[in-house]
Amino acid sequence: MGEPSLAFWVSADEDDGSDAMGMFGRGGETVLRQVPLGPLRKNLTETVTALQQVFADVAAQDGTLPLREAQLQFQVTASGGIQLVGTSQVQGTRAITLVFRQ
């Protein structure tokens, strides 16, 4: 029995070993792949830890408009990588949303 994994739809272009496209490439074919939980867990934990520090820094600034919520989207690559989705990329992109609330 191999490493635990989860099934994700990913770009067929990822079969070449690159993580360039995330879950869905630009108009490419998608395929169902087993994504290893070890790298996914590690990468997601590192990403969330870094984001929490950024949000803590922003929230520490006193102002009239305090940060109460942040929503971020990310994609999972075939090898368990995490790619945050920028606003210019969101249109036509399927992603998982993380919501951080105070």
C-alpha positions in Angstrom: 0.0 0.0 0.0 1.4 3.4 -1.0 1.4 6.8 0.6 -2.1 8.1 1.5 -3.5 10.4 -1.2 -6.6 12.3 -2.3 -8.1 12.5 -5.8 -7.9 15.9 -7.5 -8.6 17.0 -11.0 -5.4 18.4 -12.4 -4.1 19.7 -15.7 -3.0 16.8 -18.0 0.1 19.0 -18.7 1.3 18.1 -15.3 2.2 14.6 -16.4 5.5 16.0 -17.5 6.5 16.5 -13.9 6.1 20.3 -13.8 3.7 22.0 -11.4 3.1 24.9 -13.8 -0.7 24.7 -14.1 -2.3 23.7 -10.8 -5.7 22.0 -10.9 -6.8 23.4 -14.3 -4.5 24.8 -16.9 -5.5 27.4 -19.5 -8.0 25.4 -21.6 -6.1 22.1 -21.2 -7.5 18.7 -20.6 -8.0 17.7 -17.0 -7.4 14.3 -15.5 -8.1 12.7 -12.1 -4.9 12.1 -10.2 -4.1 10.8 -6.7 -2.2 13.6 -4.9 0.1 12.5 -2.1 -1.1 13.7 1.3 2.5 14.1 2.7 3.6 16.9 0.4 0.1 18.4 0.3 -0.1 18.6 4.1 3.4 20.1 4.3 2.9 22.7 1.6 -0.6 23.7 2.8 0.7 24.0 6.4 3.7 26.2 5.3 1.4 28.4 3.2 -1.2 28.9 6.0 1.5 29.6 8.5 3.1 32.3 6.3 -0.4 33.8 5.6 -1.3 33.9 9.2 1.9 35.9 10.0 1.1 38.3 7.2 -2.5 38.8 8.5 -1.2 39.2 12.0 1.2 42.0 10.8 -1.7 43.7 8.9 -4.1 43.3 11.9 -1.5 44.8 14.3 -1.8 48.1 12.5 -4.2 50.4 14.2 -6.6 52.1 11.8 -10.2 52.9 11.0 -10.6 49.8 8.8 -9.3 46.8 10.7 -8.8 43.5 8.9 -11.7 41.2 9.9 -11.7 38.6 7.1 -9.4 37.5 4.3 -10.4 35.1 1.5 -7.7 33.4 -0.7 -8.0 30.8 -3.4 -5.5 28.2 -4.1 -5.0 25.3 -6.5 -3.4 21.9 -5.7 -0.9 20.5 -8.2 -0.5 16.8 -9.1 2.6 16.5 -6.8 0.9 18.1 -3.8 2.1 21.7 -4.4 0.0 24.7 -3.4 -0.5 27.7 -5.8 -2.3 30.8 -4.6 -4.5 32.3 -7.2 -4.1 36.0 -7.9 -7.1 38.1 -8.9 -6.0 38.4 -12.5 -6.1 34.6 -12.8 -9.4 34.0 -11.0 -11.6 34.3 -14.1 -12.3 30.8 -15.5 -10.1 29.2 -12.8 -11.4 26.6 -10.3 -9.8 26.9 -7.0 -10.3 26.0 -3.3 -11.1 29.0 -1.1 -9.6 29.5 2.4 -11.4 32.0 4.6 -9.6 33.4 7.6 -11.8 35.3 10.2 -11.0 37.2 13.2 
